[in-house]
């Protein structure tokens, strides 16, 4: 992939999908453009669109491994404490670090801004607390042969 970058403006993208992309961006501590580019490349199965780690803002492999472990631990803790968290934070986004809620807000962008300012750019699990967790699935395009 060349170093050239371009803007892409899309209309009609479901709000839930946008929220999930922003949440994934915050969880990984990567720019939204890197997350969306990676998902598009994977979906289109175009190896030539692979994003180099340095261009996407990914962490080094040692830091990434530690960050991945912390993120997995936060996700596990969220599942364990889900019922309690729903009672306390239903409908809000929460930021989890070291098995504790460090901040919460109904506005994801405001929460992410505060949390990254206070804790630095790193992978932080920031789910929206809901009764039932909904997965967002992005299907790959299908080609119809005539």
C-alpha positions as CSV (number, residue, x, y, z in Angstrom):
1,X,0.0,0.0,0.0
2,X,1.3,3.4,-0.9
3,X,1.8,6.1,1.8
4,X,-0.9,8.2,0.1
5,X,-4.0,8.8,2.2
6,X,-7.4,10.0,1.1
7,X,-10.6,10.9,2.9
8,X,-13.8,8.8,2.6
9,X,-17.2,10.2,3.4
10,X,-20.1,7.7,3.8
11,X,-23.8,8.4,4.2
12,X,-26.3,6.0,5.7
13,X,-23.9,4.0,8.0
14,X,-25.9,2.6,10.9
15,X,-25.3,4.5,14.1
16,X,-24.7,1.3,16.0
17,X,-21.9,0.3,13.6
18,X,-20.3,3.7,14.0
19,X,-20.4,3.5,17.8
20,X,-18.9,0.0,17.7
21,X,-16.0,1.2,15.4
22,X,-15.4,4.1,17.8
23,X,-15.4,1.8,20.8
24,X,-13.0,-0.6,19.1
25,X,-10.8,2.4,18.3
26,X,-10.7,3.4,22.0
27,X,-10.2,-0.2,23.2
28,X,-7.1,-0.6,20.9
29,X,-5.9,3.0,21.4
30,X,-5.7,3.4,17.7
31,X,-7.1,6.1,15.3
32,X,-10.6,5.4,14.0
33,X,-9.2,5.5,10.4
34,X,-6.8,2.6,11.2
35,X,-9.7,0.5,12.6
36,X,-12.0,1.2,9.7
37,X,-9.2,0.7,7.1
38,X,-8.2,-2.7,8.7
39,X,-11.9,-3.8,8.7
40,X,-12.4,-2.8,5.1
41,X,-9.2,-4.5,4.0
42,X,-10.1,-7.7,5.9
43,X,-13.6,-7.6,4.5
44,X,-12.5,-7.1,0.9
45,X,-9.9,-9.8,1.3
46,X,-7.4,-7.6,-0.4
47,X,-3.9,-8.4,0.9
48,X,-2.5,-5.4,-1.0
49,X,-4.4,-3.2,1.4
50,X,-2.7,-4.4,4.5
51,X,-1.8,-1.6,6.9
52,X,1.8,-1.4,8.1
53,X,2.0,-1.2,11.9
54,X,3.8,2.1,11.8
55,X,1.2,3.7,9.6
56,X,-1.8,2.5,11.7
57,X,-0.5,3.6,15.0
58,X,-0.2,0.1,16.4
59,X,2.0,-0.5,19.5
60,X,5.2,-2.4,19.4
61,X,4.8,-6.2,19.8
62,X,6.0,-6.3,23.5
63,X,3.7,-3.5,24.5
64,X,0.9,-4.9,22.4
65,X,1.1,-8.2,24.2
66,X,0.9,-6.6,27.6
67,X,-1.9,-4.4,26.4
68,X,-3.8,-7.3,24.9
69,X,-3.6,-9.2,28.3
70,X,-4.9,-6.1,30.1
71,X,-7.7,-5.8,27.6
72,X,-8.7,-9.4,27.9
73,X,-8.6,-9.2,31.7
74,X,-10.9,-6.1,31.6
75,X,-13.3,-7.9,29.2
76,X,-13.4,-10.9,31.5
77,X,-14.0,-8.7,34.6
78,X,-16.9,-7.0,32.7
79,X,-18.5,-10.3,32.0
80,X,-18.1,-11.4,35.7
81,X,-19.5,-8.1,37.1
82,X,-22.1,-7.6,34.3
83,X,-25.3,-7.8,36.4
84,X,-23.8,-5.4,39.0
85,X,-22.6,-3.0,36.3
86,X,-26.0,-3.0,34.6
87,X,-27.7,-1.9,37.8
88,X,-25.3,0.9,38.3
89,X,-24.4,2.1,34.8
90,X,-27.2,0.9,32.4
91,X,-27.1,2.9,29.1
92,X,-23.7,4.5,29.9
93,X,-20.2,3.8,28.5
94,X,-17.7,2.8,31.2
95,X,-13.9,2.7,31.1
96,X,-12.3,-0.3,32.8
97,X,-8.7,-0.3,33.9
98,X,-7.2,-2.9,36.3
99,X,-10.5,-4.5,37.0
100,X,-12.2,-1.3,38.1
101,X,-14.5,1.3,36.5
102,X,-12.4,4.5,36.3
103,X,-15.0,6.7,34.6
104,X,-18.4,6.6,33.0
105,X,-20.5,8.8,30.7
106,X,-23.5,8.6,28.3
107,X,-21.4,10.3,25.7
108,X,-18.6,8.0,24.4
109,X,-16.5,10.7,22.9
110,X,-16.5,12.7,26.2
111,X,-15.6,9.6,28.1
112,X,-12.8,8.6,25.8
113,X,-11.3,12.1,25.8
114,X,-11.2,12.3,29.6
115,X,-9.9,8.7,30.0
116,X,-7.1,9.1,27.4
117,X,-6.1,12.4,28.8
118,X,-5.8,11.0,32.3
119,X,-4.5,7.5,31.5
120,X,-2.6,8.1,28.2
121,X,-3.1,6.4,24.9
122,X,-3.4,2.7,25.5
123,X,-5.9,-0.1,25.1
124,X,-8.8,0.6,27.4
125,X,-12.1,-1.4,27.4
126,X,-15.0,1.0,27.2
127,X,-18.2,-0.9,26.5
128,X,-21.7,0.5,26.6
129,X,-23.5,-1.2,29.5
130,X,-26.6,-2.9,28.3
131,X,-28.8,-5.7,29.6
132,X,-27.8,-7.9,26.7
133,X,-24.5,-7.4,24.8
134,X,-25.2,-7.1,21.0
135,X,-22.6,-8.2,18.5
136,X,-22.0,-6.2,15.4
137,X,-21.3,-8.3,12.4
138,X,-20.0,-7.0,9.1
139,X,-20.5,-9.3,6.2
140,X,-18.1,-9.4,3.3
141,X,-19.5,-8.4,-0.1
142,X,-21.0,-11.1,-2.3
143,X,-20.4,-11.2,-6.0
144,X,-23.3,-12.3,-8.2
145,X,-22.3,-14.0,-11.4
146,X,-24.6,-13.5,-14.3
